[in-house]
């Protein structure tokens, strides 16, 4: 359900589809649509054009991220070369994806292709640790009568972050892994306990043993990649009283200048995004040292420890459960990491 008005330019025998802001495709949101699903089902790469979609349609989005059923939305500028003018957007998108990209099965069948966006992170190495996993689901809550667990949502955000980093040329190690989950688009993520630690180690039941295992894996990889720019990102979902609504928080080692700068750059990115997409809402998340946390204290790479929200709080649950929100969080974190790498 979309209409397309296009301005065509014929250049050197090639046909280009160009859409300026006042000549955009429009799509009507249906019940159950999110930004990702809306773009995807109309043949537009949702990860490439997510921010542009929000920017173009900001006045017609609830909380700057949610669609209204029945509302018409504009599709961001899509410039595709070497495709017939009569081709549908879906066909054009498929043709572009066949040209380039690399498959990573860990992202799942629907998300495994990573299309290169840039080489802005070429030479950077990232270790991504999602909280808990295996025998430990982490913080728990109940949503509409169904249990939800911290480790599933932290892992989904981590996978989305990994895909963003890979798209910009980084080398990425996903430390806690679940080979059969992949990136998921459901609100309620099924709970399991089959996660392993890189590359395929069983996660211990004992908490201290679990933390030591992660520290050892990261520190050994750090030695292997000696001399490279290396950073560690740990992602958790907090659990506090139900009434406590919290913003995204960032922690670092008190004696690490690089860790402080890393956390500060991600924090700065979130502040900028809130000003742009939620100008009437004050962002209260902070970055601070938290050396008492085991992974912060014991790991060698400069690192940022991220608390995504309070799994017990209804407003925070919206941030965590909505797949569009999880994608936005991953995208914003990745932009903070790019900022940090380019300012090194």
C-alpha positions in Angstrom: 0.0 0.0 0.0 2.2 2.8 -1.2 2.3 5.4 -3.9 5.5 6.5 -5.5 6.3 9.8 -7.2 9.8 9.8 -8.6 12.1 12.2 -10.4 14.3 10.3 -12.9 17.8 11.2 -14.0 19.3 9.5 -17.0 23.1 9.5 -16.6 25.6 7.7 -18.9 23.0 5.2 -19.9 22.1 4.2 -16.4 18.7 4.7 -14.7 18.8 6.0 -11.2 15.7 6.2 -8.9 16.0 9.3 -6.8 13.5 10.5 -4.2 13.8 14.0 -2.7 12.0 14.9 0.5 9.0 16.3 -1.3 8.8 13.3 -3.8 8.8 10.4 -1.4 7.0 7.0 -1.4 4.3 7.0 1.2 3.1 4.0 3.2 0.0 3.6 5.4 0.7 1.8 8.7 -1.5 -1.2 9.5 -2.3 -2.8 12.8 0.8 -4.4 14.4 3.3 -2.5 12.2 6.5 -1.1 13.6 9.1 1.0 11.8 11.3 -2.1 11.0 8.4 -4.3 9.8 6.8 -1.4 7.8 10.0 -0.7 5.9 11.0 -4.3 5.4 7.7 -5.4 3.9 7.9 -2.6 1.4 11.4 -3.6 0.3 13.4 -0.9 2.1 16.4 -1.9 4.2 15.1 -1.0 7.7 18.5 -0.7 9.3 20.0 1.5 6.6 17.0 3.9 6.7 15.8 3.7 10.3 17.1 7.1 11.4 16.1 8.8 8.2 12.6 7.4 8.5 12.2 8.8 12.1 13.6 12.2 11.0 11.2 12.5 8.1 8.2 11.4 10.0 8.9 12.7 13.5 5.6 14.7 13.8 3.6 11.5 13.2 5.3 9.2 15.6 4.3 8.4 19.2 7.2 8.8 21.6 9.3 9.4 18.4 9.5 5.6 17.7 6.0 4.2 17.4 3.6 4.3 14.4 -0.1 5.2 14.5 -2.4 2.7 12.8 -3.9 4.3 9.6 -1.3 7.1 9.5 0.5 7.7 6.2 4.3 7.8 6.4 7.0 8.9 4.0 9.7 6.5 3.0 13.3 8.1 3.2 15.3 8.8 0.1 16.3 5.6 -1.7 18.8 5.9 -4.4 19.4 2.6 -6.3 21.6 2.3 -9.4 21.5 -0.1 -12.3 17.8 -1.2 -11.9 15.0 -0.9 -14.3 12.6 2.0 -13.6 9.6 -0.2 -13.6 11.0 -2.6 -10.9 9.2 -2.6 -7.6 11.0 -1.4 -4.5 11.0 -5.0 -3.3 12.8 -6.2 -6.4 15.3 -3.4 -6.3 16.1 -4.1 -2.7 16.7 -7.8 -3.4 19.0 -7.0 -6.3 21.1 -4.7 -4.2 21.4 -7.4 -1.5 22.6 -10.0 -4.0 25.5 -7.7 -5.1 27.2 -7.4 -1.7 27.1 -8.6 1.8 28.4 -11.3 4.1 26.4 -13.9 5.9 26.6 -14.5 9.7 24.4 -17.3 10.8 24.4 -16.2 14.4 22.0 -13.3 13.4 19.3 -15.7 12.3 18.0 -16.5 8.8 16.2 -13.2 8.3 19.1 -11.0 9.5 22.2 -12.9 8.6 23.3 -10.8 5.7 25.4 -7.8 6.7 25.6 -5.1 4.1 28.7 -2.9 4.3 27.9 0.7 5.1 31.4 2.1 5.6 34.9 1.4 6.8 34.7 3.9 9.7 35.6 1.2 12.2 38.2 -0.6 10.2 41.0 -1.7 12.6 38.7 -1.6 15.6 38.1 -4.8 17.7 35.0 -5.1 19.9 34.1 -7.7 22.6 30.4 -7.8 23.3 29.1 -9.4 26.4 25.4 -9.6 27.1 24.5 -10.1 30.7 23.8 -13.5 32.3 22.8 -16.4 30.0 23.0 -20.2 30.3 21.7 -21.3 33.7 21.2 -17.7 34.8 18.4 -15.7 33.1 19.2 -12.6 35.1 16.4 -10.2 36.2 12.9 -11.5 35.6 9.5 -9.9 35.3 6.0 -10.8 34.1 4.5 -9.0 31.1 0.8 -9.7 30.2 1.0 -13.0 32.2 4.2 -14.2 30.5 7.7 -14.3 32.1 10.4 -12.2 30.5 14.1 -12.5 31.2 17.0 -10.0 31.1 19.4 -12.3 29.3 17.2 -12.6 26.2 16.7 -8.9 25.7 20.3 -8.0 26.5 21.4 -10.6 23.9 19.0 -9.4 21.2 20.4 -5.8 21.6 23.9 -7.1 21.6 23.3 -9.0 18.3 21.9 -5.9 16.7 24.9 -3.9 17.9 27.3 -6.5 16.5 25.6 -6.3 13.1 25.9 -2.5 13.1 29.6 -2.6 14.0 30.4 -5.3 11.4 28.6 -3.1 8.8 31.1 -0.4 9.5 34.2 -2.6 9.2 34.9 -3.6 12.8 36.1 -7.0 14.0 33.5 -8.3 16.5 33.6 -11.1 19.1 30.2 -12.0 20.6 31.2 -13.5 23.9 27.8 -14.9 25.1 26.2 -16.8 22.2 23.0 -18.6 21.3 23.3 -20.2 17.9 19.6 -20.8 17.4 18.1 -17.5 18.6 19.3 -14.8 16.2 17.9 -11.3 16.1 14.2 -11.6 16.9 11.3 -9.3 16.1 8.9 -10.5 18.8 8.0 -8.4 21.9 8.0 -11.4 24.2 11.3 -13.4 23.7 11.1 -17.1 24.6 13.3 -18.0 27.5 15.9 -20.7 27.1 19.2 -21.7 28.8 21.3 -23.0 25.9 23.6 -20.0 25.6 27.4 -20.7 25.6 30.5 -18.6 26.1 32.9 -18.0 23.2 33.6 -20.1 21.3 31.4 -22.9 22.7 32.1 -23.2 26.4 29.4 -24.3 28.8 28.4 -21.4 31.1 28.9 -22.4 34.8 26.1 -22.3 37.3 28.2 -20.6 40.0 28.0 -16.8 39.6 31.7 -16.1 40.3 32.8 -18.9 38.0 30.6 -17.4 35.2 32.2 -13.9 35.7 35.7 -15.4 35.8 35.0 -17.3 32.6 34.0 -14.1 30.7 37.0 -12.2 32.1 39.4 -15.0 31.0 37.9 -15.1 27.5 38.1 -11.4 27.0 41.6 -11.0 28.4 42.9 -13.9 26.3 41.4 -12.4 23.1 42.8 -9.0 24.2 46.3 -10.5 24.2 45.7 -12.1 20.8 44.8 -8.7 19.3 47.6 -6.8 21.0 48.3 -3.5 19.4 44.8 -3.0 18.0 42.2 -0.5 19.2 40.1 -2.8 21.5 37.0 -2.1 23.4 34.6 -4.1 25.6 30.8 -3.4 25.7 28.8 -5.2 28.5 25.0 -4.9 28.2 22.6 -5.5 31.1 18.9 -4.9 31.9 18.5 -3.7 35.5 15.9 -4.8 38.0 14.6 -2.3 40.6 11.3 -1.4 42.1 8.4 -1.3 39.7 7.8 2.4 40.1 11.4 3.3 39.2 11.7 4.4 35.6 15.4 4.8 34.6 17.2 6.0 31.5 20.2 4.2 29.9 23.2 4.3 32.2 26.9 3.8 31.4 29.7 2.7 33.7 33.5 2.6 33.3 36.6 1.9 35.3 37.6 4.8 37.5 41.2 4.7 36.5 40.7 4.1 32.7 40.9 7.3 30.7 39.9 5.4 27.6 37.0 3.7 29.3 35.7 7.1 30.7 35.9 8.6 27.2 34.1 5.6 25.7 31.3 5.8 28.2 31.1 9.5 27.8 30.9 9.4 24.0 28.1 6.9 24.1 26.3 9.0 26.7 26.8 12.1 24.6 25.3 10.3 21.6 22.2 9.4 23.7 21.8 13.0 24.8 21.9 14.2 21.2 19.4 11.6 20.1 17.0 12.5 22.9 17.2 16.2 22.0 16.5 15.3 18.4 13.7 12.7 18.7 12.2 13.5 22.2 12.8 17.3 22.6 10.1 17.5 25.3 11.7 14.8 27.5 14.8 15.3 29.6 17.4 12.5 29.4 18.6 11.6 32.9 21.0 8.8 32.1 24.5 9.2 33.4 28.0 7.8 32.9 30.2 7.2 35.9 32.9 4.9 37.4 31.7 1.6 38.8 34.9 -0.3 39.5 33.1 -2.5 42.1 31.5 -4.5 39.2 33.6 -7.6 38.5 33.9 -7.3 34.7 34.7 -3.6 35.0 37.4 -4.3 37.5 39.0 -7.4 36.0 38.9 -7.0 32.2 41.8 -5.5 30.3 40.2 -3.6 27.4 38.8 -0.1 27.9 35.1 -0.8 28.5 31.6 0.5 28.9 29.1 -1.3 31.1 25.5 -0.4 29.9 22.3 -0.7 31.9 19.4 -0.5 29.3 16.5 0.0 31.7 14.4 -1.5 34.6 12.7 -4.7 33.5 10.2 -4.2 36.3 9.0 -0.8 35.2 6.2 -0.5 32.6 7.8 2.4 30.7 11.1 0.7 30.6 9.5 -2.5 29.4 8.3 -0.6 26.4 11.9 0.4 25.6 13.1 -3.2 26.0 10.2 -5.2 24.5 9.6 -3.2 21.3 11.9 -4.5 18.6 12.1 -1.1 17.0 13.4 0.3 20.3 16.0 -2.5 20.7 17.2 -1.6 17.2 17.3 2.1 18.0 19.3 1.4 21.2 21.8 -0.7 19.3 22.1 1.9 16.6 22.7 4.7 19.1 25.3 2.7 21.0 27.1 2.0 17.7 27.1 5.7 16.8 28.7 6.4 20.2 31.4 3.8 19.5 32.1 5.3 16.0 32.4 8.7 17.7 34.9 7.3 20.2 36.9 5.5 17.5 37.2 8.5 15.3 38.2 10.8 18.1 40.9 8.5 19.5 
